[in-house]
């Protein structure tokens, strides 16, 4: 298992689903973890307490990463906990939203939904990454959580898919910007993962079964599957892997 003892980490959108699974793995590996959340304080604090009870270190920090004011508050809290810059070893850009049951089709999506998707899924990671650069230690790691939606056409969720394509582009640009500091930046692109994030899709009769049937490994992903893929990128063995989009999809793209 990757040993992150003495390392510091920030996970945006870390209170639930994939983010929470990543936080648990980081904490178990010895990292001191900042668990960012937008609105679910109880979940974030419970997760931090869970890690502390297991002998790890974590703290919850509320911030809306779709705004520059929120990002400033996020890093002020991290600076207070981790000390003066440079003070971070790992950034996981995980915060993101979907259509939340609204019409996300190319034909029917509203301007309001489109703007929300862009603010959280694109603006947020861009400016979080910008803010982290002077705080990230050399040989650090940045992992962006994208989606298979960034690779395939999705007229039922065109705006969302656009944001996930943008995350891939951000990954490439960031990898080049930090390479001389021996910092890596990669993107994990999950397939269908059984979390609250896709609750509206899973509520459709037969959706789980149809998705599992079209996935070569025969099942939906679990949050731990994505957390495991993230952990592969954090150890020294991955020091030469950067600017890559790694699909964690059970073979869905093959």
N, C-alpha and C positions, 0 to 999 in steps of 0.2 A: 504494500500500500504506500502511496505517496506520503512522505513525511513533510508536513508544513509547520512543524514546531517553530515558534518564533516569528512566523509570517503574519502579516495583516491582510485582510480581505474585505472588500465591499461588494455586496450583492444587491443590486437594485431590484425592486419587486420581489423581495426575498421571503415574504411571510407565508406564501401558499404555493401549492403546486410544484412546478419544476424548480422555482426559486428556493422553496423550503427544502427540497431534496438536496440541492446544491449546498445550502447552508449547513445542513446536517453533515454532509460529507466533509466539508471544510473544517467544521468544528471537531469532528472525529479525528481528522488528520493533524490537529494541533494548531490550526490557525485561529487568530483572534478576529472574529467576524462582525462586521457592521451589517445589520439586517434592516435594509430600507423597506419602508412600506408607505403607501399613499393614504389608506383609510382604515385598515384593519389593525388597529393598535393591539387588540387582545391577542390576535394570532401571532403577531410579531414578538410581543413580549413573552408569550407562552413558549415560542420556539427558542428564544434566547435563554429562558429559564431551563428548558429541557437540555440545552447544550451545557449550561453551567452545572446542572445536576449530574451530568455525565463526566464532569471534570474539565470541560472546555471553557472557552471565553467567547461571549457574544453579547451584543447590545442592540436594542431596537432604536431606529431613528426615523422619524416621520419626515417625509419630504415629497413634494410633487415634482418629479423630475421633468415634467413637461414645461416647466417655467424656469427662467434663469434665477429668480429669487429662491425657488425651491432647491435648486442645485447648489446655490450659495449656502443655504442653510444646512443642506446635507453635508457638505464638506467642512463647514464650521464645526459640526458635531463630530465628524471623523477626526479632524485636527485636534479637538479637545481630548478625544479618547486615545489617539495614537501618538500625539506629540507633533513637533514641528516637522515640516516637509524637508526632505522626502520621507514619507511615512507609510506608504502603501506598497504591497507586493503584488496584489491580485485585484483586478476589477472584473466583475461579471456583470455585463450589461444585459439584464434579464427582463426588466420592467417592460410591459407591453399590454395593449388592449386589443380586443377583437371587435366585432360589430355588436356584441352584447344583445343578440336577438333582434336587432334592427335590420332593415333592408340594406344589405351591403353590396347589392348587385351593381354592375356597371350601369344598368338602366335606371335603377331606382335610388341609389345612395344619395343621402342629403349632403349638403355642404357642411353642415354641423358635424356629421359623422366623419367625413373626410378630414376636416380640420383636426378633430380629436385624434384620429389615427396618426396623422402626420406629427402632431405635437408630442404624443407619448412615444410612438414607435420610431421616429426619425430624429426630430429635434432633440428629444431627451438624450438618446445615446450619443449624439454628436457633441452636445455641450457637456455632458458628463465626462466624455473622453477628453475634451479640451481641458476641463478643470482638473482632471486626474494627472495630466502629463507632468506638471512640475512636482507632483506629490509621489509619483511612482518611482520606486527605486530601480536602478539599472538591473537587468536580468529579470524584470518583472513579467507579469502575464496579464493580457487582456483577452477575455473570451466574450464574444457577442452571441446572444441566443437569437437565432433567426428562425427560419421555418422552411419546410419544403415548398411552401406557398410562394417563396421567392424564386422558384425555378420553373414552376408550371403555370399554365394559364388557368385563371380562376374567375370566370365572369360572375360567379355568385358572390365573390368577395374581392373584387378587383382592387379597391383601394387598399385593403389589408395586404394583399399580395404585393402591391407596389412598395409598401413600407418594408417588407421583408427582402425585396430585391435591393432596396436602398441600404439595408444593413450589410449586405454582402459587399457593396461598393465601399461603405465606410470601413469595413474590415481591411480591404485591399489598401486603401489610402493610409489608414493608421499603421498597418504593418510596415509600410515604406517609411513613414515619418519617424518611427521609433527603432528601426532596425539597428542603427549605429550604437544604440544604447543596449543592445542585446535583449531588448524587450520583444516578446512575440505577441501577435494579435491574430486570433483565429475566430471562426464562426462555427457554431454547432447548429445544424439545420434539422430539427426534429420532424418526424412524420406525425401521425395521429397519436397523441398521448392522452391517456385517460385522466384528465383533470377537469376541474370546474370550468376551465377556459373554453372547452368545447361542449359544455352542458347542453346548449341549444341544439347542436347537431346530434348529440347522443340521445336526445329525447325523441328523435324521429324513429318510428318503428323500423327495426331491422338495420339501423345505421351501423351499430357496432359489428354486427355479423357480416355485413357487406364490406365494411372497411377491413376487417380481419381477413376476409376471403381474398381481398385484393392485395394484401400484404404478404409477401413470400414467406415470412416467418410465422404467419398464421395468427397473429394477435395484435392488439393495440399496444403501444408502448406504455411504460410506467415512468413516473417522474425519476425514479432511480436509474433508469436506462440512460436518461439524458445527463444526470449528475455524474454517472460513471464515465461518459464520454468527455465531460468537462475535466474530470480529474486526470484523464490521460494526458491532457495538455499542460498540466500545472507542474509536473515534475521535471527534473533535469534531463531526463531521456527525450523530452520533446523540445529541447532548446533550439533545434534546427528546423522546427516546423512553424512556419508563419505565413500569414496571408492565405490561409486555406479555408474552404467551406467544407466541413465534414458532416456528411449526412448520417443522422442516427434515426433510421426509418424502418428498420426490419427488412430492408431490401426493396422498399416501395418504389424507389426510383429506377430500379434495374429493368 
